[in-house]
Amino acid sequence: MITRRKLLKTTAAASAVLAAPAIAQGRKIKLGYVSPQTGPLAAFSESDAFNIDLFLGTDIGSEFEVIVKDSQSNPNRAAEVAQELIVDDEVELMLVGSTPETTNPVTTTCELEGVACISTLAPWQPWFIGQQGNPTDPGSWQPFDFSFHYFWGLEDIINVFTAMWGQLDTNQRVGGLFPNDADGNAWGDPTVGLRPGLEAAGYNLLDPGRFQNLTDDFSAQINAFKGDNADIVTGVIIPPDFTTFWNQAKQQGYAPKAVTVAKAILFPPTVEALGEGAHNLSSEVWWTPTHPFSSSVSGQSAAELAEAFSTETNRPWTQPIGFVHSLFEMAADVMGRTASTGDGEAIAEAIAATNLETIIGRVAFDGAGVPPFAAANVTKTLLTGGQWRRREDGSFELVVVENSDAPNIPTGGAFETLT
């Protein structure tokens, strides 16, 4: 098959190196951006339009054209639109975020076609390991040539979750909710998932097995957790499934002391829909208006960016705002340091050399805190833990309650029990 990568390598265009940086060559640089704007993962993309308009309105953003594609929360669709962006739109740099169901197929397509790609908003293990030919054989894992990822990892989740639970008196028995998708299979993997780290911290994980996304009956999981007397529930689950699980758990009389789940309760609408039952539900926290960082393209602080989003949209801030914004910070920085707009290898080299202070903190692919097998392609970002607290008017506030791994992020209270 003649891929774009092979075609470029056989033409003079592939070897033409221009002296000026890409952003100074008198034409707009094409960025491709894939995200789940519809479907069950759409909440991750709520700030897309706001962030893209903001970026394009800056001095450096005016040098770019952003071509957006909707993955429809479907991995197959994500791969298809990535191919369209590369072949039909001839984008020079791909940006992608919002769970492995979006990042992984886009990254795989970019690797095949030789197009540089920057991704975020997915834990690094499901991103890196999930794309290997044999995810169960670490000896076979290979680095990527064109793709780079920044976010936290499962080791960070384990540290944050156990630090929150350690503030309570529990029996340290944990029930796990792991769907049959890229996140669930990674988190639930007995070797590289949560189990080894939780056991090392003194917790016992009960994993009743995989379930399909958008299931309508969690009785099997609830009965297993009740039978094990699990004081804690954790996992990684899409918002509609958690709503179903939590409502059924309450109906069936299951009342754990802590429910700490990733992905599902990141967003205010999901929490508000649960009503009083959402009080003190907990999750990972990767970005807030109190993060002490500023945008490299707009100059706004985290607080100012969140406020601008709420003012423009009349909606509460959400965690993806900062990370979506940071993707465009990365694009501006990378294309400002590369002189060849049509050469995926040159752009990949510029990404690898990134050392940028962004709205979500420093991004630098320096291998810090990452295993050697992933160090060339992955850099980690800060992670804290938080709880949703119900206000008197029925609205909810996300309060950071654990910051051991990120002491520069302020806390707003201590971890509290559900019951």
C-alpha positions as CSV (number, residue, x, y, z in Angstrom):
1,M,0.0,0.0,0.0
2,I,1.3,3.5,-0.9
3,T,1.0,5.5,2.3
4,R,1.5,9.2,2.6
5,R,4.7,8.5,4.4
6,K,6.1,6.4,1.5
7,L,5.0,8.9,-1.0
8,L,6.6,11.8,0.8
9,K,9.9,9.9,1.1
10,T,10.0,9.5,-2.7
11,T,9.4,13.1,-3.6
12,A,11.5,16.2,-3.4
13,A,9.0,17.8,-1.1
14,A,10.0,15.3,1.6
15,S,13.6,16.5,1.6
16,A,13.0,20.2,1.2
17,V,14.1,22.0,4.3
18,L,13.1,25.7,4.6
19,A,15.3,28.0,6.6
20,A,12.5,29.9,8.5
21,P,10.3,28.3,11.2
22,A,7.0,26.9,9.9
23,I,5.0,29.7,11.4
24,A,7.0,32.4,9.5
25,Q,6.6,31.0,6.0
26,G,3.6,33.1,4.9
27,R,0.9,30.5,4.9
28,K,-1.4,28.9,7.4
29,I,-0.3,25.6,9.0
30,K,-2.9,22.9,8.9
31,L,-3.7,21.2,12.2
32,G,-5.9,18.2,12.4
33,Y,-7.9,17.7,15.6
34,V,-10.0,14.6,16.5
35,S,-12.2,14.4,19.5
36,P,-15.5,12.8,20.6
37,Q,-17.9,15.6,20.1
38,T,-21.0,13.3,20.1
39,G,-21.7,10.0,21.8
40,P,-21.1,8.9,25.4
41,L,-17.7,10.6,25.6
42,A,-18.9,14.0,24.3
43,A,-18.4,15.7,27.7
44,F,-14.7,15.5,27.1
45,S,-15.1,17.8,24.1
46,E,-17.3,20.4,25.7
47,S,-14.6,23.1,25.5
48,D,-13.4,22.3,22.0
49,A,-15.0,25.2,20.2
50,F,-14.2,27.7,22.9
51,N,-10.5,26.6,23.0
52,I,-10.1,26.6,19.2
53,D,-11.7,30.0,18.8
54,L,-9.5,31.4,21.6
55,F,-6.4,29.9,20.0
56,L,-7.1,31.2,16.5
57,G,-7.8,34.6,18.0
58,T,-4.2,35.0,19.4
59,D,-1.3,36.4,17.4
60,I,0.4,33.0,17.0
61,G,-2.9,31.2,16.5
62,S,-3.7,33.3,13.5
63,E,-0.9,31.5,11.7
64,F,-2.9,28.2,11.8
65,E,-5.9,26.5,10.4
66,V,-7.6,23.9,12.6
67,I,-9.6,21.1,10.8
68,V,-11.9,19.4,13.3
69,K,-13.3,15.9,13.1
70,D,-15.8,14.1,15.3
71,S,-14.9,10.6,16.4
72,Q,-18.5,10.1,17.5
73,S,-17.0,8.2,20.5
74,N,-16.3,5.3,18.2
75,P,-12.7,4.0,17.7
76,N,-13.3,2.9,14.1
77,R,-14.7,6.3,13.3
78,A,-11.7,8.0,14.9
79,A,-9.4,6.0,12.6
80,E,-11.4,6.9,9.6
81,V,-11.5,10.7,10.2
82,A,-7.8,10.6,11.1
83,Q,-7.1,9.1,7.6
84,E,-9.3,11.8,6.0
85,L,-7.4,14.5,7.8
86,I,-4.1,13.1,6.6
87,V,-5.0,12.1,3.0
88,D,-7.7,14.6,2.0
89,D,-6.9,17.6,4.1
90,E,-3.1,17.1,4.2
91,V,-2.7,18.2,7.8
92,E,0.9,18.7,9.0
93,L,0.3,18.0,12.7
94,M,-2.4,15.9,14.3
95,L,-3.8,16.7,17.8
96,V,-6.1,14.3,19.6
97,G,-7.4,13.8,23.1
98,S,-10.2,12.3,25.2
99,T,-9.8,8.6,26.2
100,P,-7.9,5.7,24.5
101,E,-11.0,5.1,22.3
102,T,-10.0,8.3,20.5
103,T,-6.3,8.7,21.0
104,N,-5.2,5.1,20.1
105,P,-6.8,4.7,16.7
106,V,-5.7,8.2,15.7
107,T,-2.1,7.6,16.9
108,T,-2.0,4.2,15.1
109,T,-3.1,5.9,11.8
110,C,-0.5,8.7,12.2
111,E,2.3,6.1,12.8
112,L,1.3,4.3,9.6
113,E,1.2,7.5,7.6
114,G,4.3,9.2,9.0
115,V,2.4,12.2,10.4
116,A,3.4,13.7,13.7
117,C,0.8,13.4,16.4
118,I,0.4,14.9,19.9
119,S,-2.1,13.3,22.3
120,T,-3.4,13.7,25.8
121,L,-6.4,13.0,28.0
122,A,-5.8,9.3,28.4
123,P,-3.6,7.5,31.0
124,W,-0.3,6.6,29.4
125,Q,-0.5,2.9,29.9
126,P,-3.7,2.3,27.8
127,W,-2.2,4.6,25.2
128,F,1.3,3.1,24.9
129,I,0.7,-0.5,25.9
130,G,-2.7,-0.7,24.3
131,Q,-1.2,0.0,20.9
132,Q,1.5,-2.7,21.1
133,G,1.2,-5.8,18.9
134,N,1.3,-8.0,22.1
135,P,0.3,-5.9,25.1
136,T,1.0,-8.9,27.4
137,D,4.7,-9.2,26.3
138,P,6.8,-6.3,27.5
139,G,9.8,-7.6,25.7
140,S,8.1,-6.9,22.4
141,W,7.0,-3.4,23.1
142,Q,8.4,-0.8,20.7
143,P,8.5,3.0,20.9
144,F,6.6,5.2,18.4
145,D,8.3,7.2,15.6
146,F,5.8,10.0,15.2
147,S,3.5,10.0,18.2
148,F,3.9,11.7,21.7
149,H,1.6,11.7,24.7
150,Y,1.4,13.6,27.9
151,F,-0.9,12.7,30.8
152,W,-0.6,10.8,34.1
153,G,-0.4,7.0,34.6
154,L,-2.0,4.3,36.6
155,E,0.8,4.5,39.2
156,D,-0.3,8.0,39.9
157,I,-4.0,7.0,40.2
158,I,-3.0,4.3,42.7
159,N,-1.0,6.9,44.8
160,V,-3.8,9.4,44.7
161,F,-6.7,7.0,45.3
162,T,-5.0,5.1,48.2
163,A,-3.9,8.4,49.8
164,M,-7.6,9.5,49.8
165,W,-8.9,6.2,51.2
166,G,-6.1,6.3,53.8
167,Q,-7.9,9.2,55.4
168,L,-10.8,6.9,56.3
169,D,-11.2,3.9,58.5
170,T,-12.0,1.1,56.0
171,N,-11.5,-2.7,55.7
172,Q,-9.4,-2.0,52.6
173,R,-11.5,-4.2,50.4
174,V,-12.1,-2.7,47.0
175,G,-14.6,-3.6,44.3
176,G,-13.5,-2.8,40.7
177,L,-15.6,-1.6,37.8
178,F,-13.7,-2.3,34.6
179,P,-15.5,-2.3,31.2
180,N,-14.4,-4.2,28.1
181,D,-12.6,-1.3,26.5
182,A,-9.1,0.0,26.3
183,D,-9.3,1.8,29.6
184,G,-11.0,-1.0,31.4
185,N,-8.7,-3.7,30.1
186,A,-5.6,-1.7,31.1
187,W,-6.9,-0.7,34.5
188,G,-8.1,-4.3,35.2
189,D,-5.0,-6.1,33.9
190,P,-3.6,-8.2,36.7
191,T,0.0,-7.5,35.8
192,V,0.1,-3.8,34.7
193,G,-3.2,-2.6,36.0
194,L,-4.4,-1.4,39.5
195,R,-4.1,-4.8,41.3
196,P,-0.3,-4.9,42.0
197,G,-0.2,-1.3,43.2
198,L,-3.3,-1.6,45.4
199,E,-2.0,-4.9,46.9
200,A,1.3,-3.3,47.7
201,A,-0.5,-0.5,49.5
202,G,-2.5,-3.1,51.6
203,Y,-5.7,-3.1,49.6
204,N,-7.5,-6.2,48.3
205,L,-9.1,-5.7,44.8
206,L,-12.2,-7.8,43.8
207,D,-12.6,-7.8,40.0
208,P,-15.8,-9.4,39.0
209,G,-14.9,-9.3,35.3
210,R,-15.5,-7.1,32.2
211,F,-18.8,-5.7,31.1
212,Q,-19.9,-4.0,27.9
213,N,-20.2,-0.2,27.8
214,L,-23.8,1.0,28.0
215,T,-24.9,-2.0,30.0
216,D,-28.2,-1.7,31.8
217,D,-27.8,-4.1,34.7
218,F,-25.0,-4.1,37.3
219,S,-26.6,-6.6,39.7
220,A,-23.7,-9.1,39.2
221,Q,-21.1,-6.5,40.2
222,I,-23.2,-5.1,43.1
223,N,-23.8,-8.6,44.5
224,A,-20.1,-9.4,44.3
225,F,-19.2,-6.2,46.1
226,K,-21.8,-6.8,48.8
227,G,-20.7,-10.4,49.2
228,D,-17.0,-9.3,49.7
229,N,-18.1,-6.5,52.0
230,A,-16.2,-4.0,49.9
231,D,-16.0,-0.7,51.7
232,I,-14.6,1.0,48.6
233,V,-15.6,1.0,44.9
234,T,-13.2,2.1,42.2
235,G,-12.8,1.7,38.4
236,V,-12.8,3.5,35.1
237,I,-16.3,3.8,33.6
238,I,-18.2,6.0,31.2
239,P,-20.7,8.5,32.7
240,P,-24.0,6.8,31.7
241,D,-22.8,3.4,33.1
242,F,-21.8,4.9,36.4
243,T,-25.2,6.6,36.7
244,T,-26.8,3.2,36.1
245,F,-24.5,1.4,38.6
246,W,-24.9,4.0,41.4
247,N,-28.6,4.2,41.1
248,Q,-28.9,0.4,41.2
249,A,-26.5,0.1,44.1
250,K,-28.6,2.4,46.2
251,Q,-31.7,0.6,45.2
252,Q,-30.1,-2.8,46.2
253,G,-28.9,-1.5,49.6
254,Y,-25.2,-1.4,48.8
255,A,-23.6,1.5,50.7
256,P,-19.7,1.6,50.5
257,K,-17.8,4.2,52.5
258,A,-16.0,5.5,49.4
259,V,-16.6,5.5,45.6
260,T,-13.7,6.7,43.7
261,V,-14.0,6.2,39.9
262,A,-12.2,7.7,37.0
263,K,-13.8,9.2,33.9
264,A,-17.4,8.9,35.0
265,I,-17.8,11.8,37.4
266,L,-15.4,14.3,35.9
267,F,-18.3,16.5,34.7
268,P,-20.8,18.6,36.6
269,P,-23.9,17.4,34.6
270,T,-23.3,13.8,35.4
271,V,-22.8,14.6,39.1
272,E,-25.8,16.9,39.3
273,A,-28.1,14.3,37.7
274,L,-27.3,12.0,40.6
275,G,-28.7,14.5,43.1
276,E,-28.0,14.0,46.8
277,G,-26.4,10.6,46.0
278,A,-23.4,12.3,44.4
279,H,-22.3,14.1,47.6
280,N,-18.7,13.0,48.4
281,L,-18.2,10.8,45.3
282,S,-14.6,11.1,44.5
283,S,-12.3,11.0,41.4
284,E,-9.0,12.0,40.0
285,V,-8.4,15.7,39.5
286,W,-6.0,16.7,36.7
287,W,-6.8,20.4,36.2
288,T,-8.7,23.1,38.1
289,P,-8.9,26.9,38.1
290,T,-6.6,26.9,41.1
291,H,-3.7,25.3,39.2
292,P,-0.8,27.8,39.4
293,F,-0.1,27.9,35.7
294,S,-0.6,30.2,32.7
295,S,-1.2,29.8,28.9
296,S,1.8,30.2,26.7
297,V,-0.4,31.5,23.9
298,S,-3.0,33.7,25.6
299,G,-1.2,34.6,28.8
300,Q,-4.3,33.7,30.8
301,S,-4.0,32.0,34.2
302,A,-5.9,28.8,34.9
303,A,-8.5,30.8,36.8
304,E,-8.9,33.3,33.9
305,L,-9.2,30.5,31.3
306,A,-11.9,28.8,33.4
307,E,-13.8,32.0,34.0
308,A,-13.6,32.9,30.3
309,F,-15.2,29.6,29.4
310,S,-18.0,30.0,31.9
311,T,-18.7,33.6,30.8
312,E,-18.9,32.6,27.1
313,T,-20.8,29.4,27.5
314,N,-22.8,29.9,30.7
315,R,-21.6,26.5,31.8
316,P,-19.4,25.5,34.8
317,W,-15.7,24.8,34.1
318,T,-14.6,21.2,33.5
319,Q,-11.2,19.5,33.7
320,P,-10.6,19.0,30.0
321,I,-10.6,22.8,29.4
322,G,-6.9,23.1,30.4
323,F,-5.7,20.0,28.6
324,V,-7.5,20.8,25.3
325,H,-6.0,24.3,25.5
326,S,-2.6,22.8,26.1
327,L,-2.7,20.8,22.9
328,F,-2.8,24.1,20.9
329,E,-0.1,25.5,23.0
330,M,2.0,22.5,22.1
331,A,1.2,22.9,18.4
332,A,2.2,26.6,18.4
333,D,5.5,25.8,20.2
334,V,6.4,22.8,18.0
335,M,5.7,24.5,14.7
336,G,7.6,27.5,15.9
337,R,10.7,25.3,16.3
338,T,10.5,23.3,13.0
339,A,11.5,24.6,9.6
340,S,9.9,21.8,7.5
341,T,6.2,21.7,7.4
342,G,5.8,18.7,5.2
343,D,8.3,16.4,7.0
344,G,6.8,14.3,9.7
345,E,10.2,13.2,11.0
346,A,11.3,16.8,11.5
347,I,8.1,17.7,13.3
348,A,8.5,14.6,15.5
349,E,12.0,15.7,16.4
350,A,10.7,19.1,17.4
351,I,8.0,17.5,19.6
352,A,10.6,15.3,21.3
353,A,12.6,18.4,22.1
354,T,9.7,20.2,23.8
355,N,10.2,21.9,27.1
356,L,7.2,24.1,27.5
357,E,5.4,25.7,30.4
358,T,1.6,25.4,29.7
359,I,-1.7,26.0,31.3
360,I,-1.5,22.4,32.8
361,G,2.2,22.7,33.8
362,R,5.5,21.8,32.2
363,V,5.5,19.4,29.2
364,A,8.9,18.0,28.4
365,F,9.7,14.5,27.0
366,D,12.7,14.0,29.3
367,G,11.8,10.6,30.6
368,A,11.2,11.7,34.1
369,G,9.1,9.2,36.1
370,V,8.4,7.1,33.0
371,P,9.7,3.5,32.5
372,P,12.5,3.2,29.9
373,F,10.3,1.5,27.3
374,A,7.9,4.5,27.1
375,A,10.3,7.3,28.0
376,A,10.8,8.5,24.4
377,N,7.1,9.0,23.8
378,V,5.5,9.8,27.1
379,T,5.7,12.6,29.7
380,K,3.6,12.7,32.9
381,T,1.4,15.5,34.2
382,L,0.3,16.4,37.7
383,L,-2.5,14.5,39.5
384,T,-4.5,15.2,42.6
385,G,-7.7,13.8,44.1
386,G,-11.1,15.4,44.8
387,Q,-14.6,15.0,46.1
388,W,-17.9,16.5,44.9
389,R,-19.5,18.5,47.6
390,R,-23.2,19.4,47.4
391,R,-24.0,23.0,48.1
392,E,-27.2,24.2,49.8
393,D,-28.7,25.3,46.4
394,G,-28.2,21.7,45.0
395,S,-25.2,22.5,42.9
396,F,-21.9,20.8,43.3
397,E,-18.3,21.9,43.9
398,L,-15.2,19.8,43.2
399,V,-12.9,20.1,46.2
400,V,-9.3,18.9,46.0
401,V,-8.7,16.7,49.0
402,E,-5.4,15.0,48.2
403,N,-2.2,16.6,46.7
404,S,0.7,14.5,48.1
405,D,2.1,14.1,44.6
406,A,1.5,17.7,43.6
407,P,1.9,19.9,46.7
408,N,1.8,23.1,44.5
409,I,-1.9,22.4,43.9
410,P,-3.9,23.7,46.9
411,T,-6.4,21.5,48.7
412,G,-9.8,22.7,49.9
413,G,-10.6,20.1,52.5
414,A,-10.1,16.6,53.8
415,F,-11.5,13.3,52.4
416,E,-14.9,12.4,53.8
417,T,-16.9,9.2,54.0
418,L,-20.1,8.6,51.9
419,T,-21.9,7.0,54.8
